[in-house]
Amino acid sequence: MKSAGRILKEQKLLPRFLSGLKPGLAFAVLCLIGSLALRVAADDNGNESRRIDLPVPIGHDVKGLHLPVRNDQGKMDMLFDVETARRSDEQNIQMETSVIQTYNQQTEKPDAKIYLRGSTMNLDTEEIKTKDPVRVTRDDFVLTADSGEFNSKTRHGVVYGNIRLVIYNRNEFQTKSDADGQQQQSQ
């Protein structure tokens, strides 16, 4: 990818353009062009490094897939454990009996687990969709639903159907109202 400065230099437009400017302004223009080129290059590299690339050939089954996904800093972001995966086309992977372990970005410790029976992952959007029952667990809750959608880039999801949420250690964060209607932290 050519930078804007290189294109202007190749077409001999940059020297003519800069010669008409004051030295301080010419330097500022060169810095601006350079920073824009670096930003474009960084954006291109950042998107490629985060893309999930599953080693599954089109039309073949892969059993026992264990795929760690790291963020741009090299820290563990997610861990996919898939019993059976089949690539149906270039973008879509059919997954059977999957467990997705997410990791807390600050502590780098395991956070939530998502259990899926059958699901489809779109590699372009990194969205996982299922019409089968879903189970999401963490130390402080268990959530079950009839189906769901999850985005592994944004780490957000939506569940549908008969949704059940069981919260553990509720007293640690439950608030109660006193006689005046003021919220108080329970102990």
C-alpha positions in Angstrom: 0.0 0.0 0.0 1.5 3.4 -1.0 1.3 6.3 1.3 0.0 9.6 0.3 3.5 11.1 0.6 5.0 8.5 -1.7 2.3 9.1 -4.3 2.8 12.8 -4.2 6.6 12.3 -4.5 6.3 9.9 -7.4 4.2 12.3 -9.3 6.6 15.2 -8.4 3.7 17.1 -6.8 5.1 17.1 -3.3 8.2 19.3 -3.9 6.2 21.8 -5.9 3.5 21.9 -3.3 5.9 22.2 -0.4 8.1 24.8 -2.1 5.2 27.3 -2.0 4.7 26.9 1.8 6.6 28.4 4.7 9.2 26.0 6.2 7.2 25.4 9.4 4.0 24.7 7.5 5.8 22.4 5.1 7.1 20.4 8.0 3.6 20.2 9.5 2.1 19.0 6.2 4.8 16.3 5.9 4.1 15.1 9.5 0.4 15.0 8.9 0.9 12.9 5.7 3.2 10.6 7.6 0.9 10.1 10.5 -2.1 9.4 8.2 -0.1 6.8 6.4 0.9 5.1 9.7 -2.7 5.2 10.9 -3.9 3.5 7.7 -1.2 0.9 7.9 -1.9 0.2 11.6 -5.7 -0.1 10.9 -5.0 -2.6 8.1 -2.6 -4.7 10.3 -4.9 -4.6 13.3 -7.9 -6.0 11.5 -5.9 -8.8 10.0 -4.4 -9.9 13.3 -7.7 -10.3 15.2 -9.5 -12.3 12.4 -10.4 -15.8 13.5 -9.0 -18.3 11.0 -10.2 -21.8 11.6 -8.1 -24.5 10.0 -11.1 -26.4 8.5 -11.2 -27.2 4.8 -14.5 -26.7 2.9 -16.6 -29.9 3.1 -14.5 -31.7 5.6 -15.0 -32.5 9.3 -12.4 -31.7 11.9 -12.8 -33.4 15.3 -11.4 -32.1 18.6 -10.7 -28.5 17.5 -8.9 -26.5 20.2 -8.4 -22.9 19.1 -7.0 -20.1 21.3 -7.8 -16.6 20.1 -5.5 -13.8 21.3 -6.1 -10.0 21.2 -3.8 -7.5 19.6 -1.6 -7.4 22.8 -1.1 -11.2 22.7 -3.3 -11.8 25.7 -5.8 -14.7 25.7 -9.2 -13.4 24.5 -11.2 -16.7 24.0 -10.6 -20.4 23.7 -12.8 -22.4 21.4 -13.2 -26.2 22.1 -15.3 -27.7 19.4 -16.1 -31.5 19.2 -16.8 -31.4 15.5 -16.4 -28.5 13.0 -17.3 -28.5 9.3 -16.7 -25.6 6.9 -19.8 -25.3 4.7 -18.4 -22.5 2.5 -15.6 -19.9 2.7 -17.3 -17.8 5.4 -19.4 -20.3 7.5 -18.4 -23.1 9.9 -20.9 -25.5 11.4 -19.9 -26.4 14.9 -21.3 -29.3 17.1 -20.8 -29.4 20.9 -18.8 -26.2 21.4 -17.5 -24.7 24.6 -16.2 -21.1 24.3 -14.2 -19.9 27.3 -13.9 -16.1 27.5 -11.1 -14.3 29.4 -11.3 -11.1 31.5 -9.2 -8.5 29.7 -7.9 -6.9 32.9 -7.0 -9.9 34.9 -6.4 -12.4 32.0 -8.3 -15.0 34.0 -11.1 -17.2 32.7 -14.4 -15.3 32.8 -17.5 -16.8 31.3 -18.2 -20.1 29.4 -20.7 -20.5 26.6 -22.0 -24.0 25.9 -23.5 -24.6 22.5 -24.9 -27.9 21.0 -25.0 -26.9 17.4 -24.1 -23.5 15.9 -22.8 -21.7 12.9 -20.0 -19.2 12.9 -19.6 -16.6 10.2 -15.8 -15.9 9.9 -16.3 -12.5 8.3 -18.5 -11.0 11.0 -17.4 -13.4 13.8 -21.0 -14.0 14.7 -22.1 -17.3 16.2 -25.7 -18.2 15.8 -27.6 -21.2 17.2 -31.2 -22.4 17.3 -30.3 -25.0 19.9 -30.3 -24.5 23.7 -27.6 -22.2 25.1 -25.9 -22.2 28.5 -23.7 -19.4 29.7 -21.9 -19.8 33.1 -19.7 -17.6 35.2 -18.8 -17.8 38.9 -21.8 -15.7 39.9 -24.5 -16.8 37.4 -25.9 -19.4 35.1 -28.0 -18.4 32.1 -29.9 -20.8 29.9 -32.0 -20.1 26.8 -33.6 -21.8 23.8 -31.3 -20.1 21.2 -28.9 -17.2 20.8 -26.5 -15.1 18.9 -23.0 -14.1 20.0 -20.4 -11.7 18.5 -16.9 -12.8 19.3 -15.4 -9.4 18.3 -17.6 -7.2 20.5 -18.2 -10.0 23.1 -21.9 -9.2 23.2 -24.8 -11.7 22.7 -28.5 -12.0 22.6 -30.5 -15.0 23.9 -34.1 -16.0 22.9 -36.9 -18.2 24.1 -37.3 -19.6 27.6 -34.6 -17.6 29.4 -33.6 -18.6 32.9 -31.1 -16.8 35.0 -29.8 -18.0 38.3 -27.6 -15.5 40.2 -25.3 -16.7 43.0 -24.0 -14.6 45.9 -26.8 -12.1 45.3 -26.3 -10.5 48.7 -22.9 -9.1 47.6 -24.5 -6.6 45.2 -28.2 -6.5 46.2 -29.6 -3.1 47.3 -32.5 -2.6 49.6 -34.7 0.4 50.1 -35.1 1.9 53.6 -38.3 3.6 54.9 -37.4 6.9 53.0 -37.0 5.0 49.7 -33.2 5.4 49.7 -31.1 2.6 48.3 -28.7 0.9 50.8 -26.1 -1.7 50.2 -27.0 -4.9 52.0 -24.4 -6.7 54.1 
